Amino acid sequence: MNKQKEWRPLPDSITIKESTIEGLGVFATKDIKANTDLGISHVYDERFPDNYIRLPLGAFINHHEMPNCKAIVSASHESIGDIKHIRIVAEKDISSGQELTLNYIINKLDNPLWEFEYEVTQ
């Protein structure tokens, strides 16, 4: 396991506020370049109904048919070691004030293949 590091629920470049898409959303507080890793949205844990613990980034990012971000399912990362998780990456340049969005499967619990389909739609 990696040494303890300071963890922030959201990077400095994003915040949560009211969305015109649905409820609350994730918004850029500064310009974000394409391919920027925005952090972890979910951590795998088989004790949970859909096998993931949803973190703030995953809880508030909204769905859009033409998203500006993508989700990447990963088995490990240098920041956390060998822990299966989902990371959010900017798919294109995002301007300050713009809402971050993903194209994701809504009914994960009803679909045992949701994780595979989630990856394919990205």
C-alpha positions in Angstrom: 0.0 0.0 0.0 1.2 3.5 -0.7 2.2 5.9 2.0 -0.6 8.1 3.4 -1.1 11.2 1.2 -3.4 14.2 1.5 -6.7 13.3 -0.1 -9.2 15.9 -1.4 -12.7 14.9 -2.5 -12.4 17.1 -5.6 -9.4 18.7 -7.3 -9.0 22.5 -7.2 -10.2 22.8 -10.8 -13.8 21.7 -10.1 -16.7 22.3 -7.7 -20.3 21.2 -7.1 -23.2 23.6 -7.7 -26.7 23.7 -9.1 -27.1 22.2 -12.6 -29.5 22.9 -15.4 -29.2 19.2 -16.4 -30.3 17.6 -13.0 -30.0 18.7 -9.4 -26.4 19.4 -8.6 -23.5 19.0 -11.0 -19.7 19.2 -11.3 -18.4 22.4 -12.8 -15.0 23.6 -13.9 -13.6 26.5 -11.7 -10.7 27.0 -14.1 -10.0 25.9 -17.7 -9.3 22.2 -17.9 -7.2 20.7 -20.8 -8.2 17.6 -22.7 -6.8 14.4 -21.1 -6.6 15.9 -17.6 -7.2 13.2 -15.0 -9.8 14.6 -12.7 -9.6 11.9 -10.1 -11.5 8.9 -8.7 -15.3 8.7 -9.0 -15.8 5.2 -7.7 -13.8 2.6 -5.7 -14.5 -1.1 -6.0 -15.9 -2.8 -2.9 -18.0 -6.0 -3.4 -19.9 -5.4 -0.1 -21.9 -2.6 -1.8 -25.0 -3.4 -4.0 -23.4 -2.3 -7.3 -19.8 -3.2 -6.1 -18.6 0.3 -5.9 -18.4 3.1 -3.3 -19.3 6.4 -5.1 -17.1 9.4 -4.2 -18.2 13.0 -4.6 -17.0 13.2 -8.2 -19.1 10.2 -9.1 -22.1 11.2 -7.1 -22.6 14.6 -8.8 -21.4 14.3 -12.3 -24.4 14.3 -14.7 -25.2 12.3 -17.8 -25.1 13.9 -21.3 -25.4 12.3 -24.7 -22.4 14.4 -25.9 -20.1 14.3 -22.8 -16.9 16.3 -22.2 -15.4 13.6 -19.9 -15.0 9.8 -20.0 -14.8 7.2 -17.3 -11.9 4.7 -17.2 -12.1 1.5 -15.2 -8.7 0.8 -13.7 -7.2 -2.0 -11.7 -4.5 0.2 -10.1 -3.0 3.7 -10.0 0.2 5.1 -8.6 -1.7 7.3 -6.2 -3.6 4.4 -4.5 -1.9 1.2 -5.5 -3.7 -2.0 -6.6 -7.3 -1.0 -6.0 -9.9 -1.3 -8.7 -11.6 2.0 -9.3 -13.1 4.4 -11.9 -11.3 7.6 -12.8 -12.8 10.6 -14.7 -10.7 12.1 -17.5 -11.5 15.2 -19.5 -12.2 14.1 -23.1 -11.8 17.6 -24.5 -10.9 21.1 -23.3 -13.4 22.4 -20.7 -13.8 26.1 -20.1 -14.2 27.6 -16.6 -17.8 27.6 -15.6 -18.8 24.7 -17.9 -20.4 21.6 -16.4 -18.5 18.3 -16.6 -20.6 15.4 -18.0 -20.4 11.7 -18.8 -22.4 9.4 -21.0 -23.3 6.6 -18.5 -25.7 3.7 -17.9 -28.4 4.8 -15.5 -29.8 1.4 -14.3 -26.5 -0.3 -13.2 -28.1 -2.5 -10.6 -30.6 -4.1 -13.1 -27.8 -4.8 -15.6 -25.0 -7.3 -14.5 -22.9 -6.1 -17.5 -23.1 -2.4 -16.7 -19.4 -2.0 -16.0 -18.5 -3.4 -19.5 -21.2 -1.2 -21.2 -20.0 1.8 -19.2 -16.5 1.3 -20.6 -17.8 0.7 -24.2 -19.9 3.9 -24.2 -16.9 6.0 -23.3 
